[in-house]
Amino acid sequence: MFPFEIKREVETDEKDELNQPIYDWKTVHECVGWLDLFSGSDEQQYQNSLLATSSHVFITEDTSFVIESTDRIFNPRTGILYEITFVDDVMELGDHYEIYCKRWA
């Protein structure tokens, strides 16, 4: 297993020129898990689901923190950020998360 960071967009104490709050991505949780690239046929592209837009799956046994679909996964070893497309608590057993994501450009 490798370390990863869950980043969430949080409001800073600063305001922009329109007096709107400024948001920044902050690490809110650190966990260990596996990140794997999807491969196989393009059959998934024809499905009408969020999984079709995913390119990677992140699996972690750490269920002590609620991960939201608006969060990001950061790999500190490579410096790559991933956008979360779907969070799955498999069969709602609280055993592990399967988090579908794609590389953030």
VOGU-3710 file (C-alpha; in Angstrom, 3 decimals, decimal comma):
1> mfpfeikrev> 0,000/0,000/0,000  1,080/3,536/-0,730  0,265/6,871/0,970  -2,253/9,236/-0,631  -3,854/12,507/0,402  -7,520/13,446/0,201  -7,828/17,123/-0,686  -10,938/19,224/-0,216  -11,749/22,732/-1,393  -11,998/24,886/1,734
11> etdekdelnq> -12,623/28,566/2,215  -9,619/30,690/3,132  -9,854/33,849/5,217  -9,211/35,981/2,134  -11,634/37,720/-0,236  -11,202/38,599/-3,896  -11,798/42,013/-5,508  -15,560/41,278/-5,654  -15,575/40,475/-1,917  -16,185/36,790/-2,676
21> piydwktvhe> -14,424/34,141/-0,553  -11,297/32,547/-2,002  -11,113/28,744/-1,899  -8,015/26,534/-1,860  -7,383/22,774/-1,931  -6,226/21,566/1,491  -5,280/18,073/2,650  -8,071/16,902/4,966  -7,113/13,225/5,318  -4,170/10,932/4,638
31> cvgwldlfsg> -4,703/7,267/3,866  -2,941/4,314/2,281  -4,259/2,335/-0,654  -3,796/1,201/-4,227  -4,343/3,231/-7,394  -4,801/1,317/-10,619  -5,421/2,257/-14,245  -8,493/0,808/-15,961  -7,825/-1,222/-19,078  -9,824/-3,422/-21,368
41> sdeqqyqnsl> -12,446/-2,902/-24,046  -14,246/0,302/-24,947  -17,599/-1,294/-24,073  -17,674/0,794/-20,914  -17,720/3,975/-23,004  -21,190/3,085/-24,269  -22,681/2,872/-20,775  -24,539/5,881/-19,515  -22,757/6,193/-16,163  -20,108/8,135/-14,269
51> latsshvfit> -17,847/5,082/-14,329  -17,406/5,527/-18,070  -15,598/8,813/-17,500  -13,207/7,261/-14,961  -9,699/6,211/-15,904  -8,452/4,949/-12,515  -9,731/3,217/-9,407  -8,385/3,890/-5,916  -8,956/1,220/-3,270  -8,436/1,882/0,421
61> edtsfviest> -9,337/-0,027/3,553  -9,460/3,210/5,556  -13,166/3,930/6,047  -12,669/6,165/9,102  -13,192/9,285/6,982  -16,097/10,169/4,681  -14,741/10,829/1,191  -16,980/12,972/-1,003  -17,243/13,045/-4,784  -16,164/16,696/-4,730
71> drifnprtgi> -12,806/15,779/-3,148  -9,556/15,069/-4,980  -6,966/12,320/-4,511  -3,337/13,425/-4,520  -0,432/11,055/-5,052  2,535/12,695/-3,275  5,027/10,295/-4,881  4,189/11,448/-8,412  2,597/14,837/-7,714  -0,514/13,894/-9,726
81> lyeitfvddv> -4,003/14,997/-8,692  -7,093/12,906/-9,505  -10,701/14,096/-9,727  -13,161/11,751/-7,996  -16,094/10,673/-10,158  -17,752/8,133/-7,825  -17,194/6,858/-4,274  -18,387/3,315/-3,583  -18,644/1,803/-0,102  -18,990/-1,701/-1,511
91> melgdhyeiy> -22,300/-3,245/-0,395  -22,312/-0,592/2,380  -20,316/-2,921/4,628  -17,752/-0,306/5,687  -14,949/-2,715/4,737  -13,241/-0,630/2,041  -13,814/2,148/-0,484  -13,568/1,814/-4,245  -13,107/5,338/-5,517  -13,381/5,889/-9,256
101> ckrwa> -11,386/8,831/-10,537  -9,647/10,424/-13,485  -6,435/12,351/-13,789  -6,941/16,055/-13,227  -5,410/18,116/-16,026
//
